[in-house]
């Protein structure tokens, strides 16, 4: 049996002008469901110190399967609501898995060669 590889996600969400406070309040509803989701190792909501319209929702998961299960949970309907309510200007959503140094170095060598 293989060992699950941890996975993470980061979503940078930019509020529409004048909507940052509302966006932050509504995004805060994701914190507890995220932290209580099966396989969640870390979950946070952060507010940019440089740009008051930018928020970051991030999570670290025990496996890609755990992260995917959370993505299919009712809690994530908030993103649809935020878009429909025109509170959000943009969302940059990325997922990641751990890359071991050997694999990363090998990919670098292939590119350099």
C-alpha positions as CSV (number, residue, x, y, z in Angstrom):
1,X,0.0,0.0,0.0
2,X,1.4,3.4,-0.9
3,X,1.7,6.3,1.5
4,X,-0.6,9.2,0.7
5,X,1.2,12.3,-0.6
6,X,0.1,15.5,1.2
7,X,-1.7,18.1,-1.0
8,X,-2.5,21.8,-0.5
9,X,-4.5,24.6,-2.0
10,X,-4.3,28.3,-2.1
11,X,-7.0,30.7,-3.3
12,X,-6.2,34.3,-3.7
13,X,-9.5,36.2,-3.8
14,X,-9.8,39.8,-4.8
15,X,-12.8,41.7,-3.6
16,X,-14.7,44.2,-5.8
17,X,-14.1,47.8,-4.7
18,X,-15.9,48.5,-1.4
19,X,-16.6,44.8,-0.7
20,X,-13.5,43.6,1.1
21,X,-15.0,43.7,4.6
22,X,-18.1,41.7,3.4
23,X,-15.8,39.2,1.6
24,X,-13.7,38.6,4.7
25,X,-16.7,38.1,6.8
26,X,-18.2,35.6,4.4
27,X,-15.0,33.7,3.8
28,X,-14.5,33.3,7.6
29,X,-17.4,30.9,7.4
30,X,-15.0,28.4,5.7
31,X,-12.5,28.2,8.6
32,X,-14.2,25.8,11.0
33,X,-15.7,23.5,8.3
34,X,-12.3,23.3,6.7
35,X,-10.4,22.6,9.9
36,X,-13.0,19.9,10.9
37,X,-12.9,18.2,7.4
38,X,-11.5,14.7,7.4
39,X,-7.8,14.8,6.4
40,X,-7.3,18.5,7.1
41,X,-3.9,19.2,8.6
42,X,-4.1,23.0,8.4
43,X,-6.6,25.6,7.2
44,X,-6.5,29.4,7.3
45,X,-7.9,32.6,6.1
46,X,-5.5,35.5,5.7
47,X,-5.9,39.2,4.7
48,X,-3.2,40.9,2.7
49,X,-1.2,43.6,4.6
50,X,-0.4,45.3,1.3
51,X,-3.7,45.2,-0.6
52,X,-6.8,45.5,1.5
53,X,-8.9,43.8,-1.3
54,X,-6.9,40.6,-1.3
55,X,-7.7,37.5,0.8
56,X,-6.0,34.1,0.9
57,X,-7.7,30.8,1.8
58,X,-5.3,28.0,2.2
59,X,-5.3,24.4,3.3
60,X,-3.0,21.5,3.8
61,X,-4.4,18.1,3.4
62,X,-3.2,14.5,4.3
63,X,-3.9,13.5,0.7
64,X,-5.2,14.7,-2.6
65,X,-8.3,12.6,-2.0
66,X,-9.0,14.4,1.3
67,X,-8.6,17.7,-0.4
68,X,-10.9,16.7,-3.3
69,X,-13.5,15.5,-0.8
70,X,-13.5,18.9,0.8
71,X,-13.8,20.7,-2.6
72,X,-17.0,18.7,-3.1
73,X,-18.5,19.7,0.3
74,X,-21.4,22.1,0.6
75,X,-19.1,24.7,2.4
76,X,-17.6,25.6,-1.0
77,X,-20.9,26.8,-2.4
78,X,-19.8,30.1,-0.8
79,X,-17.6,30.8,-3.9
80,X,-20.6,30.5,-6.2
81,X,-22.6,32.8,-3.9
82,X,-19.8,35.4,-3.8
83,X,-19.5,35.4,-7.6
84,X,-23.3,35.6,-8.0
85,X,-23.5,38.4,-5.4
86,X,-20.7,40.3,-7.3
87,X,-18.5,40.6,-4.1
88,X,-15.5,39.1,-5.9
89,X,-13.4,40.7,-8.7
90,X,-11.2,37.6,-9.2
91,X,-10.1,34.3,-7.8
92,X,-6.8,32.6,-8.5
93,X,-7.1,29.1,-7.2
94,X,-4.1,26.6,-7.3
95,X,-3.6,23.1,-5.9
96,X,-0.2,21.6,-5.1
97,X,1.4,18.3,-4.1
98,X,4.8,17.8,-2.5
99,X,7.7,17.5,-4.9
100,X,10.7,15.7,-3.5
101,X,14.1,17.3,-4.2
102,X,15.3,14.4,-6.3
103,X,12.3,14.7,-8.7
104,X,12.6,18.5,-8.9
105,X,16.3,18.3,-9.6
106,X,15.7,15.6,-12.3
107,X,13.2,17.8,-14.0
108,X,15.6,20.7,-13.9
109,X,18.3,18.5,-15.5
110,X,15.9,17.5,-18.3
111,X,15.1,21.2,-19.0
112,X,18.8,22.2,-18.9
113,X,20.0,19.4,-21.1
